């Protein structure tokens, strides 16, 4: 049948059609190829016109590569800059920074931070010589460039390259304003890219005069002052409208390094910088040499401001706290605030003095150049912060921002975690003997082993091997199925629980889990250590550190009170276990490594010393019933100190500061440590006081202070009330205002107010 089909006319017709299609297809492909060849030949002929050789070819290739790389870089830059543009909302100009006036715990003003909203001066009222000084020093081509001064940037790069250092800055005033408005001070490429794009955006949306006005209002001028008006009032006691040429030059010198050249901190440096500004004004053609001569021979003199009056370390931290509260919506929409803090001005000044005296007297022999201190109440109220030796030399706050290894001061977290397993008590016998986790074998200070001893003695002697063994025991207690694991794995499980305990108590920094974590190899901050130890002092409650006792808006209304609006303290641990822990830490002070921290007057103290490898860090963190304080010594470059342990200068410094803090206070018991009867007061009235000892000014008791604050609140409310208001205070009647009952002021107190 197949043969019949092949012989049929239909089959022959289909075969002819197939052959015809194949021939057409072959010819079409051939013609298409010839056409493509002709097009390609034409293209080659056309491109021959652009053929270059020799150096021209190299230049073209470089240009092409540059274009490709430039396009790629632009895409990357736009990607990095995109987040910054989210800040440029429609109402960005209306947004104002906080303006905060800080009071200490007694209501005395101690400083300001943020932008003052009531001191802006129109640009046409700012003296011309101040504007010229700013332009000559910061951006001579301000009115000529488009936001980025390319010529100025290249000139700065050239000068810096020749000087082998940073001599000139390349940022325009617009770029500096972009940084002040939208960015941080971090020195990264990403920040510079964002700064450049935002500068272009500012130039597109604002006039040059508007940009200059914002810059003069928002630039940081040192000592917590923003803007030339605030700086004029602070440094010279006058409005910016009245400043002289010499004073204008000194102010313009602050834009580059406001703290370094602040006249109330370093007047010689400020005057030298002012002379540089005057020279810049001559070079820029604004003034002649003869016109600046008088300002050079008669330099500006600031008003008398003692830097130790302003607790800058504390205020920097408190301002950040207030900004976080505002961002969380706790302070309403008002941007002008008055904050009464927990700051103890006398204690703050004394702590700064003690640090300087200790470093001056003992620093050279120990090769120690820096220290930091935090003093707080067990409830979290921070009384004092010392972030370094000299705020004028360095504003870096070592108390709140520096990450340092705590050494053995970390061990209480290990011991507490062990007590929480209910396998251990202070009397539990532990064995101080060699132990190795993998190839790491810790050694005790001095290189010896103490053998069998109670757990409390092991902490008092700060035995390293016991802390490491406890990490293994903790792992076994929380994960019973881990007994078949390798010891290194069991120890790792134990360390995870130790980290959990430390975090619950207030350590907020990343705690790197290493085999040496139980003996303090992780990095912490001073304020975190004080916060965590406060849990021991208050009986087991977490007490986050805070500065603001109350916050008032621009109308004087209290919009936040810590005792009313803050979250209650979180109970973390069984008070009995905390009592056991405190009793062991009390032994550290009484019998162990911190005997130099003992206080007089019946005040019981507990705490722990800490020393890191090569003596890079030395700590003592301790507490009483009234206060917790953390003291750190070390060097910014992490260089070794000379045999300084936590039981030497840190414990001694802690005692000097806490002795002052406790003057006039009755002893308060610690959890698990009863008070011993005091035979006689060491400094009773009429007795002889040790000569040269720091004396704390007489202060009211807390109850008396609360009573006075209540009375003050009544008087303030009465003054705001129309026609007078009658109040009852503990059964006594008081009438204030201008009503008939008073005739103005306070007429009578129909009873008595008892002050305790």
Secondary structure, 3 states (H helix, E strand, C coil): CHHHHHCCHHHHHHHHHHHHHHHHHHHHHHHHHHHHHHHHHHHHHHHHCCCCCCHHHHHHHHHHHHHHHHHHHHHHHHHHHHHHHHHCCCCCCCCCCCEEEEECCCCCEEEEEECCCCCCCCHHHCCHHHHHHHHHHHCCCCCCCCCCCHHHHHHHHHHHHHHCCCCCCCCCHHHHHHHHHHCCCCCCHHHHHHHHHHHHHHHHHCCHHHHHHHHHHHCECCCCCECHHHHHHHHHCCCHHHCCHHHHHHHHCCCCCCCCCCCCCCHHHHHHHHHHHHHHHHHCCCCCHHHHHHHHHCCCCCCCCCHHHCCHHHHHHHHHHHHHHHHCCCCCCCCEEEEEECCCHHHHHHHHHHHHHHHHHHHHHHCCCEEEEEEEECCCEEEEEECCCCCCCCCCCCCCCCCEECHHHHHHHHHHHHHHCCCCCCCCEEEECCCCECCECCCCCCCCCCEEEEHHHHHHCCCHHHHHHHHHHHHHHHCHHHHHCCHHHHHHHHHHHHHHHHHHHCCCCCCCCCCCHHHCCCEECHHHHHHHHHHHHCCCEECCCECEEEEECCCCCEEEEHHHHCCCCEECCCHHHHHHHHHHHHHHHHCCCCHHHCCCCCCCCEEEEEECHHHCEEEEEEECCCEEEEEEEECCCCCCCCCCCHHHHHHHHHHHHHHHHCCCCCCCCECCECCCCCCCCCCCCCCCCCCCCCCCCCCCCHHHHHHHHHHHHHHHHHHHCCCCEEEEECCEEEEECCCCCCCCCCCCECCCCCCC
